[in-house]
């Protein structure tokens, strides 16, 4: 297979990344790199050991309850993430999926303080000021509490958690920033929906006006044809009267 390798045409657009370098000879070596730490752990939280020892049952239940809570959802009315928790006929998750995810959220939240970020740094977002700053660097419980708030209000974050991977890592690393991102997406989707509805309404109004104009034009044409027919009939009557007078 390697003998059949055809090099790229130098006249083609060139990639910004270097060519294949065979950095990893085995799957294990590649996996070790993928799991390597890119951003250090947030080690300033004194409550980590206590939460690890005594908090799993409490926090897993709170996370689960937050996921299924439908009392204060901010996702748009048409959101599939909303329907999965409000509409029984929608394609919903199994409760085991949600409970297992709650355990996963708990574990990943702990890893923020004990392991660090082990995903490509490209995805990592460090907020240094404003409302997007991670306020839970010194408290695992505060982090978990904020995650519960996100799961309760924004069902799109539940989807993040179930999908796992980078989306779950972002949620657990900084729930303030992730929650704000989802809220911005909701607002953007809402405005886009309003624009589409307005455009649809304007198009419908235009069609109605065009149909009305065509209807009026048809009526005017029919009236003109009727007047023309009446004039022709009157003219024929006049000609007939003249003919009758001549015969007399």
FENVEN-V248068 format. One record per backbone hydrogen bond with DSSP energy under -0.5 kcal/mol. CO is the residue of the C=O (numbers start at 1). NH is the residue of the N-H. E is the energy in kcal/mol with one decimal. If there is no record, write none. Layout:
co: {CO;CO}
nh: {NH;NH}
e: {E;E}
This chain:
co: {1;2;5;9;26;27;28;29;30;31;33;39;41;42;44;45;47;48;49;50;51;55;56;57;58;59;60;61;62;63;64;65;76;79;80;82;82;83;86;87;90;94;94;95;96;97;98;99;100;101;102;103;104;105;106;107;108;109;110;110;111;111;112;116;117;117;120;121;124;125;129;130;133;134;136;138;139;140;141;142;143;144;145;146;147;148;149;150;153;153;153;154;154;155;156;157;158;159;160;164;164;165;166;167;168;169;170;174;175;176;177;178;179;180;181;182;183;184;185;186;187;188;189;190;191;192;193;194;195;196;197;198;199;200;201;202;203;204;205;206;207;208;209;210;211;212;213;214;215;216;217;218;219;220;221;222;223;224;225;226;227;228;229;230;231;232;233;234;235;236;237;238;239;240;241;242;243;244}
nh: {4;5;7;12;30;31;32;33;34;35;36;117;43;45;46;48;51;52;53;54;55;59;60;61;62;63;64;65;66;67;68;69;79;83;84;85;86;87;88;90;92;97;98;99;100;101;102;103;104;105;106;107;108;109;110;111;112;113;113;114;115;116;42;118;38;39;123;124;126;127;132;133;135;137;139;46;143;144;145;146;147;148;149;150;151;152;153;154;74;75;155;157;158;159;160;161;162;163;164;167;168;169;170;171;172;173;174;178;179;180;181;182;183;184;185;186;187;188;189;190;191;192;193;194;195;196;197;198;199;200;201;202;203;204;205;206;207;208;209;210;211;212;213;214;215;216;217;218;219;220;221;222;223;224;225;226;227;228;229;230;231;232;233;234;235;236;237;238;239;240;241;242;243;244;245;246;247;248}
e: {-0.9;-1.3;-0.6;-2.1;-1.8;-2.7;-2.4;-1.7;-2.3;-2.0;-1.5;-2.0;-1.2;-0.6;-0.7;-0.9;-2.4;-2.6;-2.2;-2.7;-2.2;-2.8;-2.9;-1.6;-2.0;-2.7;-2.3;-2.9;-2.1;-1.8;-1.8;-1.1;-1.6;-2.2;-1.9;-1.7;-1.2;-2.6;-0.6;-1.3;-1.3;-0.5;-1.5;-2.5;-2.7;-1.9;-2.1;-1.7;-1.8;-2.9;-2.1;-2.2;-2.8;-2.4;-1.8;-2.1;-1.2;-0.6;-1.3;-1.4;-2.7;-2.6;-2.3;-0.6;-3.5;-1.6;-1.7;-1.0;-0.5;-0.7;-0.6;-1.3;-0.9;-0.7;-1.5;-0.7;-1.5;-2.6;-2.4;-2.1;-2.2;-2.2;-1.8;-2.2;-2.6;-2.1;-2.2;-2.8;-3.5;-0.7;-0.6;-1.6;-0.6;-1.5;-1.7;-2.2;-2.5;-2.4;-1.2;-0.8;-0.9;-2.0;-2.6;-1.8;-2.5;-2.3;-2.0;-2.3;-2.2;-2.0;-2.2;-2.1;-2.2;-2.5;-2.2;-2.4;-2.5;-2.6;-2.8;-2.3;-2.5;-2.4;-2.3;-2.2;-2.4;-2.3;-2.4;-2.4;-2.6;-2.4;-2.3;-2.6;-2.3;-2.3;-2.5;-2.4;-2.2;-2.3;-2.6;-2.5;-2.6;-2.4;-2.6;-2.6;-2.4;-2.6;-2.7;-2.3;-2.4;-2.9;-2.3;-2.6;-2.6;-2.6;-2.6;-2.3;-2.7;-2.5;-2.3;-2.5;-2.6;-2.3;-2.3;-2.6;-2.6;-2.4;-2.2;-2.6;-2.6;-2.3;-2.5;-2.4;-2.1;-2.4;-2.2;-2.0;-1.7;-1.6}
